[in-house]
Amino acid sequence: MRKSLTAGVLSLSLLTGYAAADVFDLVPGVLTRDKPTPPPAATTPAGPVPTLIPLPGEVAGDPLPVAVGTDAAEPTTAGLERSLAAALASPAFGGDIGVSIRDARTGQELYARGAAEPRVVASTAKLLTATAIGQTLDMSGHMTTSVVRSGDHELTVVAGGDTLLARGAGDPGQAAGHAGLGDLADQVVAALAAAGTTSGETTPGQGTAGKWTLRLDETYDAGDAVPPTWNPADIAAGYTQGVHMIGLAAQRPKPGEPSPADPGGEVLGVLRDHLVKAGLTIDIVDSPEQRQKPAPAGAAVLGQVTSAPYRDVLAEALDQSDNALTENLARQATITAGGDGSFAANAAYVSATLKKLGFDLTGTKLIDTSGLSSGQSSTVALLSAVVARARAGKLPALADVLARLPVAGLDGTLHDRYREGPAASAAGHARAKTGTLTGISSLVGTTVDADGRELDFVLVADKVPAAQGTWAARLALDAVVADLTGCGCR
């Protein structure tokens, strides 16, 4: 009996509620952030939400094994060619699609087509970035946002990379909103009250008196927020935002809503409101110069909140195909590795890390780390090789990301796909990272075939005819995955 892929009930519960869809080529600019545009009017209503069943040997709630132990028959190359021929011949691909299909258990490539050709892989390039990040950052580590007493009646917020802060209390069960500014404010007020210091005089219980100034230290990273290779219209339309080292989860990019121009200023405003509500008198002192002024070494820490582990934040970035969040994490990794955090340095860091791992980068040119910029390329062969190594247990951080990719028809950037028509047969069985640009559609993921054999796939269609459009290409890719899921292919 065919079993569906799942990372367990717990992992899925962390993903529920994060709903987004890929963008279409109906909007200006080059986009990989999700756009909830409705399908053509003739489309029938979406089907029911699929039910997930644990893989053989998997206990509900446990993480997905890196390699599934199953004696199910392995597909053959001839069987795959025969079973997928019609779907791969879809006119939506413009006569050219790159394909790689591997057995997840053995890593053997069973079928390849146009895999070595340089292609625009769009947002699936985030998997390359995730590979590098997992080699550098401690995936069990956290980002810390703190407030220090930086002078007489001066408070400084020290940014530590977390752009998923909650306005109020943090939610330890979520990646977005894990740390809360309300909690941070409570700690600051308690610390000041306990210290009992006002204007240099020790008066127990009066530590919150007087007028305080609040400023922001962003010296963790001074890189540009937006590269010249991004279309400003995409930011204005809410499809992405600038790259910052502090921000609110509630202000992540939303299609149709302009992204906040100053996430750091928004954080200061929210924190000030909490402190004022607690009885403090607060003036914000803010300027580019102030933000590049580091908090004094040894300044008393009045409060700090920590993000979800990096592994969860990285999974969230790929689940939602969040360009800015992916770039943020890549920048942190680049800085950790000794780079300057610029967009060029980030891209160079990812390439250098992949090369150090022994991957063949022929045909790969990275300009950013999110797949958003035009002029980039990679190959199906590289993406396939990276996934295969992760599945073999040699890239554990990426293996964790792969186990938490969006589930077909259920969540993330696949929540509204595989819900109707022939492709619905793959709902609940396939997981994939999506990639979409104008004229480009891609999927990298895993599924289980009719015999219970787990298969990894890479599909990149980067020559989608304008007459077909991205919507048609998406449907055609989903049909390929459905056929792969439905066959024994022997």
N, C-alpha and C positions, 0 to 999 in steps of 0.2 A: 504494500500500500504506500502510495506517495505521501511523504511527510513534508510539512512546510517549515521554512526557516524561522527561527525566533531566537532572540538574545535573552529570552526569559521574561517572565511577567514583570519582574522588578525593572529591568531595563526599559521595557515598553512603557511602563507607567511613567518613567522620566520623560518619555518622548511625547506622550499624549498631550494634545493641546497645542503643539507646535505645528500648525498647519500652514503649508505654503505650496505654491505650484510654480513650475518653471515659467519663464517669460516667453512671450511670443515675439515674432518679428513685426508686430503691429505698433510698436512704440519706438520713439527716437532713441538712437544711441546703441551701444553694445552692452548687452545686459546678461548677467547670470543670476541676479536676484529674482526671486519668484514673483510672478505677477498673476493675481487671481482673475484672469480674463475668462469669461464664460466660453464654452465651446460653441461651434456653429449651432444655429437654431434647430437644425434637423436632428441633433443628437438626442438620444433617448435619455430619460432620467438615470442617474447613477444607481448602481445596484447596492445591495446591502454591504455593510462592513464585513470583511472577511474574518474568519476565525483562525487563529494560529494554533498549531499543534507542535509540541516539542519534537526535536529530532530523536531518532533512536538513541538511547543511552543518556539522554539529557533530562535533567530534573527541572520542572518548571521553576523559574526563578534563578537558575544557574546560567552563567554566561555560555554563549555558543562555543563549542569546541573548535579549536583551530583547524583540525582535520577530522572529518567525521569518519568513524570506523564503521564501514558497511561493506558487505559482500555483494551488494547489488551489481549487476552486470554493467560494465563500462561501455559507453557508446563507441561506435567506430567512426572513423573519418567519413567513410562512404555513407554510413547511416545519417550522419549530420548533414552531409551535402544534399542527400536526397530529401530529408525532412525539412530543411531550412531553405531550399532553393526558391520556392515561391515567395516566401516572405522577404528574402534578401533581394529579390528582383523587383521590389516595389519601386514605382516611378518616383516616389517621394525621396529616394536616395540619389536621384540624378545619375544612376548607373554606376555609382562608386560608393562603396562602404568598406571601412576597415573592420575586420573581425578577428577575434581570438577567443577560442573556447578551450578551457583546460579542465581536466579532472581535478577536483579540489583535494582529493585524497592523495594522489600520486604527484600532482603538479605537471603531469604530461600534457602537452598541447595536443589537442585532438583535431582542431580545425583552425586554419589561419587563412586570411584573405586580406591583401593590401596592408599587412601589419607593419611593414618596415617603412612605408611611405610617410613622410612628414605631413602631419595633419593639424588642423586647429581643433583641439580637444575640448575647448571651452572649460567649464567649471570642473570637469573631471581631473583637471590639472591639480586641483586641491589635494588629491590623493598623493601626488608627488611631494607636495608641501608637507602633508601630514607625516609622510615617511621621514622627512628631514627633521621635523619638529620632534618626533618621537626619539630621534637619536641624540637630541641635545637637551631638551627640557626634562626635568623629573616629572613623569606623568602623575605621580602621587603628590606632587607639590602644589602649592596654592599661591595665588596673587593676594597681596596684602594691601589694603587701603587703611592708612592710619592718620591720626591727628596728633600733632606734637605741640607742646608749648614752646614756641620759637622766640619768645621775648616777653617783656612785661605786657600782659594783657593782649598778647598776639597768639593766635592759633593758626597753624599751618596744616592743610590737608596734603598729605604726601601720596601722590598717585603711584600705584604699583602695577598697573596693567589691566585692572578689572573694569570692563565696560558693561558689565551685566549687573550693576548694583540695583537693589530694590530701593524704592523711595522710603519705605517704612521698615518694617521688620523683615529680616531675611528668612528665606525658606530653605532649610537644609536639604530638602528633598528634590530641589531643582537646580539645574545649572544656571539658568537665567534667574537672577534674583536671589541667589544663594546667600549673598552678603547684603545687609541692609543698612541704609544711612540712618534710619531710626535707631537701630541698635548702636551704631557708632556714636550718635548724639547722646544716647543714654550713658554710655561709658564715659564720654567727655564730661558731662555734667557731674556724674558721680565722682570722677577723679578730682575735678576742681573743688567740689564741695568737701571732699575728704582732705585735700591739701590745705584748704582754708587760707589761701593766699590772696590778698588784695593790695595792689600797689606796693608790693614789697613787704607788707606787714602780715604777720601770722595771726589770723583770726579764725580759729576753728569754726567751720560751718558757714563761713562767709566767702568761700572761694569763688562763687559765681558773680560777685558784685562788681560794679564798675562797667565801663564800656570796653568791649573786646573787638579786635579786628580779626578777620578771617581771610586767609589767602590760600593760594594753591601752588604747590611745588610739583612741576612737571619735568624735572630734570632727569627722570628715569629715561626719557627719550625725547630728543629734540628734532626728530625727523619730520619731513613734510607730511601734511595730512593727506594730500591728494597728489598723485603723480600726473605728469603732463599727458600721459597716455590714456587717462580716463576722461570720458565725456562729461563735462560739468552738468549737462542736462540730465544725466542719469542720477546725479546727486540731488538736483533740484526736484526731480520727480519722485524721490524716495526709494530708488532701486538699490542704492548703496549710500554710504556716507564716508566722510573722511576717517582716516586711521588715527585714533587717539589712545591714550593710556588710562583713561578714566571716563566713565559714562554710565548712563542709566539703562537698565534692561528695557524699560518702558519706551525708550526713545530709539530703539533699533529701527533700521530702515523699514518703511511701510510704503508700498506702492500708492501713489496718489497723495502722499503727505511729504512735504519737504523735510529732509533730514536736518537735525539741529546743527546750526553752524558752530556752536560752541558747547560741546558736551561738558567740558570742565566747568564752564560758568553755570550750567544747569545744576551740576552737582553741588557747587558752592551755594546756590540759591536754596536748594532743598535742605541742605544741612543747616544753613542759617535759620530757616523756618523752624526746624526742629529745636534748635538751641534757643531761639526767641520764645517759642512756646513753653520751654522749660524755665523761662525767667531771665535768660541772659540778654544783655543789650549787645547787638552784633552789627558791625559795619564791615562790608566786604571791601577789601582792598585788592584790586585786580588789574593787571596789565601784563603784556608780554614779558616785560622785564621782571616783574614779580614772580611770574611762573618759572622763569629760568634762574631764580635765586634759590639755591638749595637750603633746606632747613638746616639749622646749626647741628653739627655733629654732637651727639650726646644729649640732644634736646629730650626733655621728658615726654614719653609717650603717654598720652591721656586716653587713648582708645584705638582699637584696631579691629577690623573685620576681614575675614579671609574668604576668597572665592571657593567655588567647587574645585576639586582636583583638576589639574590640567587635562587629564584624560577625558573628563566629562565635558569640559569646555570645548575641547577639540572635536569631540563627537557632536556636540551641539552645533558647532560651526559648519560641519559637513552635512549634518541632518537638514539644516535650514539653508545650506549653500550661502552662508553669510560671508560676503566678500571682505568687509571691513574687519570682522572678527578673525577671519583666517589670516589676513594681513597683520593684524595685531599680534597674533601668536607667532607668526613667522618673524616679525620684528623682534619680539622678545627672545626668540631662539637665536637670531642673528647676533643680537647684543651679547647674549650669553656666550656665544662662540667667538666673540671678539670683534664683530663687525660694528659699523656705525649706525645701523638701523634704517638707512635710506632704502628706497624701493629697489634701486640697482643692487645694493648690497644684499638685500633679502633674496632677490632672484639668484644672485651669484652664490649665495650661501646654500640654497636648495640644490642648485646644480652641482656644486662642489661636494656636498654631502652625498648625493646620489652617486657621483663618480667614485668617491671614496669607498662606497659600499660595493663597487664593482659593476654597476649597471652601465649598459651601453647607451650613451646619450646622443648617438648619431641621429640627426634630424630634430633634436630638441633645442628650442630657443625660448628661454623664459625671460619675460620683461617684468612681470609682477608675480605674486605667489597665489593669486586667486583665480587666474584665468580670465580676468575681465578685460585686460588691455588687448588691443588689436596688434597684429604682427607677431604673435607667438605661435609656436608649434611644438608638437611632440609626436610620439608614435604609439600605435596600438601595442606594438611589441614591448615598449617600455612599461606601459601601464599594466600589461599582462604579467610581465616579469616581476614587477613590484608586488602585485597581488599574490602571485604564486609564492614568493618568498615569505610574505606575511602569513599565508595559510600554512606554510611549512613550519611555522613557529620561530622563524629567524628574525622577524620584525614584530615583536609582541605589541608594541604601541599601535602599529597600524592594524594588526589583527583585531585589536579591541575596537578600533574605529569601524572596520569592515563588519564586525558582528553587530554593530549598532546603526548601520546605514538604514535609510528609510525603507519601510516595508511596502510592497506593492499594494495600493488600494487602501492603505491604513494611515500612514503618517509622513511627516517631513515633506520633502518635495515630490513624493509619490502618493500623497494622500488622496488626490483626485484622479489618479490614473489607475488603469486596470479595474475599473468599476463597472464596465459595461462592454458588450460585444464580445468577440472571440478572445480578446486579451484578458478578460475577467477570469479566465481559467488559471492565470498565474497569480491572482490576488492572494496575498497571504503566504505565497511560496517564494517569491523573489524579493531580494533586497538589492538596492542599487544607488550609486551616486549619479545624479543627473548632471548634464551640462547642456546649456542652450545659449546660443548667440544667433544673431540674424543669419540664416542660411546654414546653421550648424546645430546638430542635435547628437548627444552622446549618452551612453549608459555604461557604467562599469559596476558589476555586481556579481551576485551568486543566486543560484536557484537549485531546485531538486527536481530531477526528471521523473518520469512515470514509474521507473523502476526503483526510485529511492536513491539514485546516485547524485551526489552534489557536484554541480558544475559551476565554474567561474567563467564569466564572459566579459568581453570588452567590445563595445559597438560604437563606432564613430562615423557619422555621416556628416561630412563637412562641405558637401557640394549640393546642398538641397536647392532645387530649382525654385526661383521666385514664384513660379506658377503653382507650385505645390505648397510651399510655406512651411513654417516650423511646426504648426499644428499637425499637418499631415505626416511630417517626419517623426514626430513624437508617437503618433498612433502606429506608424510603421515599425518603429523600434520596439514598441510594446508587443506588437504582433510577433516579432522575431523571438522575443523572450517567452511569450506564451507558447509558441511552437516548440521551443527548446524545453520548456517545462513539461509539455504534454507528450513528448515522444520518449521512446526508449533509445531511439536513434542507433539501432544495431544493423 
